[in-house]
């Protein structure tokens, strides 16, 4: 196609206007690091937000939780600044005020048809995540180490892992490991007697408080979003470990991979044994696009599929979503695919309700956790089921779990 001089001029002008619009949008918002807080029943839940330019006139935004820095996929103008997490069906709607108001607005998280969470967001003065005055005579390096943790509303065991850093802005980090998954990157502050930790990742809004008792145990509170609150107790134990996730979910004796068919994203139906899905060795990834642990796990599943596919590995995703709207489920799973650049097939398993998911899958005794990972060898035999996931926030636990996954995969691929 021939482009005439007039057309070139129009293209140049349009490009200039687009760049100017991006630059104007960028300049309309205060660039740099910000300290915001979700307003919860337990008080402020702080998180970091960084607004940056990409060098091309575009505005970029990042959530910050201690060492974790999450790029927000969608940044747009919409009666203010809209920061979108399409993979979680979640958005921050922010306005820029003057004086003490600063950046303020609302977090909206849709949880299925007619269900959503709305929480106010307000700007806070830059400084430590939580402003806490040091207690005279208290430890200047607490909390640290491992704790056996009991949550008041859960029968599942948990382990708290905390680290103290004398950097005054983020002097306390940690996470909680459970048989269902971990609580990802928590960051906060301590005064030697009490501490506060928080995490906001677009899907979860976690706030933890803990206070040291005279017997060195910790008594604390946990708030999640705007509706969940429970007490917890931690007992120092350097050897605290969870039950082995390989031994918690059992394969049913009457289970058959080809017993049931599920709808693919293109609405075609497949069983989990369908040859059209490919692969000699298979991993069935039982997950939900709404689940941050599943995203940590999904990133790893995509990596494994790329690395071992040529050797005969096939990952198959089985997604359990928040409602029965197939189109919405497909949209959410496609956002998951885009985020992790996944190339393995994904089927829609049904509702995320664990009882209904157990009935739909009908392969294991019970679905207790999203994600759950099922390993199937060349002869169609189940060689392992792992319940939950310990993501990058768990450090060495995460590294060791990856090693066990890869050792099993390589063993199955070598077998004739």
C-alpha positions in Angstrom: 0.0 0.0 0.0 1.4 3.4 -0.9 1.3 6.1 1.8 1.1 9.6 0.5 2.6 12.6 2.2 -0.8 13.8 3.5 -1.4 10.4 5.0 2.1 10.4 6.5 1.4 13.8 8.1 -1.9 12.5 9.5 -0.2 9.4 11.0 2.5 11.6 12.5 -0.1 13.9 14.0 -2.2 11.1 15.4 1.0 9.5 16.9 1.9 12.8 18.4 -1.6 13.2 19.9 -1.5 9.7 21.3 1.9 10.4 22.9 0.7 13.7 24.3 -2.4 11.9 25.7 -0.2 9.3 27.4 2.1 12.0 28.7 -0.8 14.1 30.0 -2.3 11.0 31.7 1.1 10.3 33.3 1.6 13.9 34.5 -1.9 14.0 36.0 -0.8 11.6 38.7 1.9 11.9 41.4 4.7 9.7 40.2 6.9 7.7 42.6 6.3 5.6 45.7 3.1 5.9 47.7 1.9 4.4 51.0 -1.8 3.5 50.8 -4.1 1.7 53.2 -7.3 -0.4 52.8 -9.7 0.4 55.6 -10.5 -2.9 57.3 -12.5 -3.8 60.5 -9.0 -4.5 62.0 -7.6 -1.0 61.1 -5.3 0.1 58.4 -4.0 -2.5 56.0 -1.1 -0.7 54.3 0.5 -1.5 51.0 3.0 0.2 48.7 2.0 1.6 45.3 4.6 2.9 42.8 3.6 5.0 39.8 6.2 5.1 37.1 6.8 6.1 33.5 8.0 3.5 31.0 10.1 5.9 29.0 7.5 6.1 26.2 5.0 8.3 27.9 3.0 5.5 29.4 2.1 5.2 33.0 2.9 1.9 34.8 1.9 0.9 38.3 3.3 -1.6 40.8 2.1 -3.1 44.1 4.8 -3.5 46.7 4.7 -6.0 49.6 8.2 -6.1 51.2 10.4 -7.8 48.6 7.5 -8.5 46.3 6.8 -6.1 43.4 3.8 -6.8 41.3 3.2 -5.1 38.0 -0.5 -4.1 37.6 -1.6 -5.3 34.2 -4.2 -2.5 33.4 -3.6 1.2 34.0 -6.1 3.6 32.5 -8.0 6.8 33.0 -11.7 6.4 33.9 -13.0 9.2 36.1 -9.7 9.0 37.9 -7.0 6.3 37.8 -8.2 2.7 37.3 -5.7 0.0 38.1 -7.1 -3.4 36.9 -6.2 -7.0 37.8 -8.3 -8.8 35.2 -7.0 -12.2 36.3 -8.7 -11.6 39.7 -11.7 -9.6 38.3 -10.5 -6.8 40.6 -9.9 -3.1 40.3 -8.6 -0.1 42.3 -10.5 3.1 41.5 -8.4 6.0 42.7 -8.6 9.8 42.7 -5.9 12.3 43.4 -7.0 14.8 46.0 -5.3 17.8 47.6 -3.8 18.2 51.1 -4.3 15.3 53.5 -6.6 13.4 51.1 -3.8 12.6 48.6 -4.7 9.4 46.6 -8.0 7.9 47.7 -10.7 5.7 46.3 -12.0 2.1 46.5 -11.0 -1.5 45.8 -13.7 -3.5 44.0 -13.3 -7.3 43.9 -16.0 -9.3 42.0 -16.5 -12.8 43.4 -19.1 -14.2 41.1 -22.5 -13.3 39.9 -23.9 -10.6 42.2 -21.1 -10.9 44.7 -18.4 -8.3 45.3 -16.2 -6.8 48.0 -15.8 -3.0 48.2 -13.2 -1.4 50.5 -12.1 2.2 50.9 -8.5 3.1 50.1 -6.8 6.2 51.6 -3.4 7.7 51.3 -1.0 7.7 54.2 2.2 9.7 54.9 5.3 8.0 53.5 7.3 6.1 56.1 7.3 2.6 57.6 4.5 0.3 56.5 3.2 0.5 60.1 4.3 3.3 62.5 5.2 1.5 65.7 7.2 3.0 68.6 9.9 0.8 70.1 9.0 -0.6 73.6 11.7 0.0 76.2 13.6 -3.1 77.1 11.9 -5.2 74.4 13.9 -7.3 71.9 15.3 -5.3 69.0 15.2 -8.4 66.7 11.8 -9.9 67.1 9.9 -11.8 65.7 12.1 -14.2 63.9 12.2 -18.0 63.2 9.6 -20.6 63.0 6.4 -21.0 65.0 3.7 -23.7 65.2 0.5 -21.8 64.6 -3.1 -22.6 65.4 -5.9 -20.5 63.8 -9.1 -20.4 65.9 -11.4 -21.2 62.9 -9.3 -23.8 61.2 -8.4 -27.5 61.9 -5.5 -27.3 59.4 -2.0 -27.0 60.9 0.1 -23.9 60.1 3.6 -22.7 60.4 4.6 -19.1 60.8 8.0 -18.1 59.4 9.2 -14.6 60.3 12.4 -12.6 59.6 13.5 -9.4 61.3 15.4 -6.8 59.3 16.7 -3.6 60.9 15.8 -1.6 57.8 13.2 0.7 59.5 10.8 0.8 56.5 10.3 -3.0 56.3 11.8 -4.4 59.4 9.6 -7.5 59.7 8.6 -9.9 56.9 7.1 -13.4 56.9 4.4 -15.7 55.8 2.2 -18.5 57.1 2.5 -22.0 55.5 -0.6 -24.3 55.6 -1.6 -27.6 54.0 -3.8 -25.5 51.7 -1.2 -23.0 50.6 0.9 -20.1 51.9 -0.1 -16.5 52.7 2.4 -15.1 50.2 4.6 -12.0 51.0 3.7 -10.3 54.3 5.6 -7.2 55.3 5.4 -4.9 58.2 7.0 -3.6 61.4 7.7 -4.6 65.0 8.3 -2.7 68.2 9.9 -5.7 70.0 6.7 -6.6 71.8 4.1 -6.5 69.1 4.1 -6.6 65.3 1.9 -6.0 62.3 2.1 -7.5 58.8 0.0 -7.0 55.7 -0.3 -8.0 52.1 -2.4 -6.7 49.2 -2.0 -8.4 45.8 -5.2 -7.5 44.0 -7.0 -10.6 45.2 -6.1 -11.0 48.9 -6.1 -8.3 51.5 -4.4 -9.8 54.7 -3.8 -8.0 58.0 -2.0 -9.8 60.8 -1.3 -8.6 64.3 0.7 -10.4 67.0 1.8 -9.7 70.5 4.6 -11.5 72.5 3.5 -13.1 75.7 5.6 -13.7 78.9 6.1 -17.3 77.9 7.4 -16.2 74.4 4.2 -17.4 72.6 2.4 -15.1 70.3 -1.2 -14.2 70.5 -2.7 -12.5 67.5 -5.5 -11.5 65.2 -6.0 -12.1 61.5 -8.3 -10.1 59.2 -9.0 -10.9 55.5 -10.7 -8.3 53.3 -13.8 -6.8 55.1 -15.5 -9.9 56.4 -13.1 -12.4 58.0 -11.5 -12.2 61.5 -10.0 -14.9 63.7 -7.6 -15.3 66.5 -4.3 -17.2 66.2 -1.6 -18.5 68.6 2.1 -19.2 67.7 4.5 -21.3 69.7 8.2 -21.0 68.9 9.5 -24.2 67.3 12.6 -24.2 65.1 11.6 -27.6 63.7 8.0 -26.8 63.0 6.9 -28.5 59.7 3.6 -29.2 58.0 2.4 -32.7 57.2 3.8 -33.9 53.9 1.5 -32.6 51.2 2.1 -35.8 49.2 0.1 -37.8 51.7 -3.0 -35.8 52.3 -5.2 -36.3 49.2 -5.9 -39.9 48.0 -6.7 -41.3 44.6 -10.0 -43.1 44.5 -9.8 -46.9 43.8 -12.6 -46.6 41.2 -11.3 -43.5 39.5 -10.8 -43.3 35.7 -9.4 -40.4 33.8 -11.8 -40.9 30.9 -14.9 -41.2 33.1 -16.0 -37.6 32.7 -15.7 -34.9 30.0 -15.1 -31.2 30.6 -15.6 -28.1 28.4 -12.5 -26.5 26.9 -12.1 -22.8 26.4 -13.4 -23.3 22.8 -16.4 -25.2 24.2 -15.2 -28.5 22.8 -15.4 -31.5 25.3 -12.5 -33.6 26.4 -11.8 -36.2 29.1 -8.5 -36.0 31.0 -7.3 -39.1 29.1 -8.2 -37.7 25.7 -5.3 -38.4 23.3 -6.0 -35.0 21.6 -4.6 -33.3 24.7 -1.2 -34.9 24.0 1.6 -36.0 26.1 2.9 -39.4 27.5 3.3 -38.2 31.1 0.6 -35.9 32.4 0.2 -33.4 35.2 -3.4 -32.4 36.0 -3.4 -28.9 37.6 -6.6 -28.4 39.6 -6.8 -24.7 40.2 -8.9 -21.5 40.2 -8.0 -18.3 38.4 -9.2 -16.3 41.4 -6.5 -17.8 43.7 -3.1 -16.1 44.1 -1.5 -19.4 45.2 -2.8 -20.9 41.9 -1.1 -18.1 40.0 2.2 -18.8 41.8 1.7 -22.5 41.0 0.5 -21.7 37.4 3.6 -19.8 36.7 5.6 -22.9 37.6 3.3 -25.2 35.6 3.8 -23.1 32.5 7.6 -23.3 33.1 7.5 -27.1 33.5 5.4 -27.5 30.4 7.8 -25.4 28.3 10.9 -27.2 29.7 9.7 -30.8 29.5 7.1 -30.8 26.6 9.7 -32.0 24.1 10.3 -35.0 26.3 6.7 -36.0 26.5 5.2 -34.0 29.4 1.7 -32.6 29.1 0.2 -30.3 31.7 -3.6 -30.1 31.7 -5.3 -27.4 33.6 -8.7 -28.0 35.2 -10.2 -24.7 36.4 -12.9 -24.4 39.1 -14.4 -20.9 39.0 -16.7 -18.8 41.2 -19.9 -19.2 39.3 -21.7 -21.2 36.6 -21.4 -18.5 33.9 -19.3 -20.4 31.3 -18.4 -17.2 29.4 -17.2 -15.4 32.5 -15.2 -18.5 33.5 -13.6 -18.6 30.1 -12.8 -14.9 30.3 -11.1 -15.3 33.7 -9.1 -18.3 32.6 -8.0 -16.5 29.5 -6.6 -13.7 31.7 -4.7 -16.4 33.7 -3.3 -17.8 30.4 -2.3 -14.3 29.2 -0.6 -13.5 32.6 1.6 -16.6 32.6 1.9 -17.2 28.8 0.6 -20.7 29.3 0.6 -23.1 26.3 -1.0 -26.1 27.9 -4.8 -26.9 27.5 -7.2 -25.8 30.2 -10.7 -27.2 30.8 -13.5 -25.8 32.9 -14.1 -28.2 35.8 -17.0 -26.4 37.5 -17.6 -24.4 40.7 -14.9 -23.5 43.1 -17.0 -24.8 46.0 -14.8 -27.7 47.3 -17.6 -30.1 47.8 -19.0 -29.5 44.3 -15.5 -29.6 42.9 -14.9 -33.0 44.5 -18.1 -34.3 42.9 -17.1 -32.9 39.5 -13.6 -34.3 39.5 -14.5 -37.7 41.1 -10.9 -38.9 41.0 -9.7 -38.1 44.5 -11.3 -38.6 47.9 -11.8 -34.9 48.3 -10.6 -31.6 46.9 -9.2 -29.8 49.9 -7.0 -27.2 48.2 -6.7 -25.1 45.1 -4.2 -25.9 43.7 -3.9 -29.7 43.8 -1.4 -31.4 41.5 -1.9 -34.9 40.1 1.0 -36.8 38.4 0.1 -39.5 35.9 2.7 -41.8 34.3 2.9 -43.3 30.7 0.7 -46.2 31.7 -2.0 -44.0 33.1 -1.2 -44.7 36.7 -1.3 -41.9 39.3 2.2 -41.6 40.8 1.6 -38.7 43.1 -0.9 -36.1 44.3 0.3 -32.9 46.0 -2.1 -30.9 48.0 -1.6 -27.1 48.1 1.5 -25.1 47.1 4.4 -23.4 48.9 5.2 -20.4 46.7 8.2 -18.2 46.3 7.5 -16.4 49.6 8.3 -19.6 51.5 12.0 -19.5 50.5 13.8 -22.9 50.9 10.4 -24.7 51.3 9.6 -23.6 47.8 12.9 -24.6 46.4 12.7 -28.1 47.9 9.2 -28.6 46.6 10.2 -27.7 43.1 13.0 -30.2 43.3 10.6 -33.0 44.4 8.2 -32.1 41.5 11.0 -32.2 38.9 12.5 -35.4 40.3 9.2 -37.2 39.9 8.6 -35.8 36.4 12.1 -36.9 35.2 11.6 -40.3 36.7 8.3 -40.8 34.9 9.7 -39.5 31.6 12.7 -41.9 31.7 10.5 -45.0 32.2 9.8 -47.1 29.2 
